Amino acid sequence: MALTANETAVLAALRQEQAPLGAYALLRRLSRPGFNAPAQVYRALDRLVARGLVHRLESLNAYVTCAEPGGCKHGLRVLAICDCCGKVSEFVDDSLSQNLSHWQQRHAFAPGQAAIEVHGQCANCLQQADSTP
């Protein structure tokens, strides 16, 4: 199914950013005639998340695009969030997925989306901190 004009605009705005954006920050960037209500942004974000093209960062109440070009195909992903610059790196670890799957079976639990958010400092920010006298 093709993306709507609003979904395309929201996705493009997120792709241009180096850091996560909240819905209201997106609305400020995209405000134009016919696209000026928070509900429009939230609907577009909900559909993009459902398609795996965008991830919601629960701890920041913000959104980033998926690192996979065609959208997320993984059940469990890890999102490493730099608390200094805001950069988000996404990765998948098969052993984490297997461990979650075994736990699900033992506890008869069926998760929806699964993401682990890890806060810290990226390599670039660590290097800058180390080089500062």
N, C-alpha and C positions, 0 to 999 in steps of 0.2 A: 504494500500500500504506500502511495506517495505521501510525502510530508505536506502539511498545509503551509500556507504562507507564513503564519505565525510561528509554527514549529521550525520552519527553515530559518526565520529571522533569529529566533532564540538560539538555535544550534550554532548559527554563524557568529553570534555575539559571544557565546561561550568559547568557541574555538579561537577567537581573537585574543582572549585574555590569557594571562600567565598565571592567574590565581582564581580560586573559586569565586563565584558571584551569587548573591542572594537574589530573590525574585524582584525586589524593589530596585536594586542596582540594575538589573536587566531592563526593567520597565523604563528607568531613566535613560538608558542607552537607546532604547527602541521606540521611545515615545514619538508617535506620528499620528496623523489623522487615521482613525479606524483602529488604532492599536494603542490604547491609553488606559486600560483598566487592569488592575492586578489580577483579576480572575482570568484574563486572557493569557497572561504569562504563566500562571499556575496551571491552567489547562494544558498549555503547550508543554510545560515541564513534565507534568504527569504522564503525558503520552510519550514523550521522549525517554523518560525513565522506564516506562513499560516496554519500550522497544529495545532497551539496553544501549541506547545511544548516549545517555547522560546518567551520571550517578549523583545521588543526593548524599551530601556529607552531613550526617545527622548532628555531629558535634559542632558544626559551624552553621547549620541551617542554610547551606549554600549548595551550589551545583557545579559540576565539572563534566567535561565530555569524556566518554569512554576512550581508553587508549587503543582499543581494537578498532580498526578502520570500519568494519561492517557492523559494529555493535557488539556488546558483551555476549559471549557464548558460554561463560563459565558460571557455575553455581556459587562459588566462593571466590571473592577477590579481596585483596589487601590494598588499602589506600594509605600511603605514607604521606603525611601532611607536614610540611615545614612550618613551624611556628614563627620563623623569622621572615621569610620571603613569601610564604603562602603557596609555594609550588607543591603540586600533588603528583605523586608517582603511583602508578597502579601496577600491581603484579599479581600473578596467580601461582600458587604452589600446590602441586598435585598431592603432596603428603598431607597438607592441611585439609584439602578437600576429602581425602580418604578418611582422615580422622573424624571429620564432621559426619561423613556418611556412616561410619561405624557407630558413632554416638547416636545418630538419628535412629538407626535400626534397634539399638539396645533400649532406647527410651520411647520408641513409637512416636517420634516427633517428625512432622513434615514442615520444614522451614520454607518460607517464601524466598525472598532475596536474602543473600547473606554477604555481608561486608565487614571487614575488620578495619577500623581506623586506628592508625598509629601516629601519634604526634611526636615531633622531635625536631631535629635540624638536618637539613640536606647537606651533602658534601660541600657544596659551594659556600654555604653559610658557616659551616664548621671551619673551613679553610680561611675564610675572612676573619673569623673570630681568633684563630690561632696566629694570624699574621698582624693583628692589631697589638701595638705595644701597650 
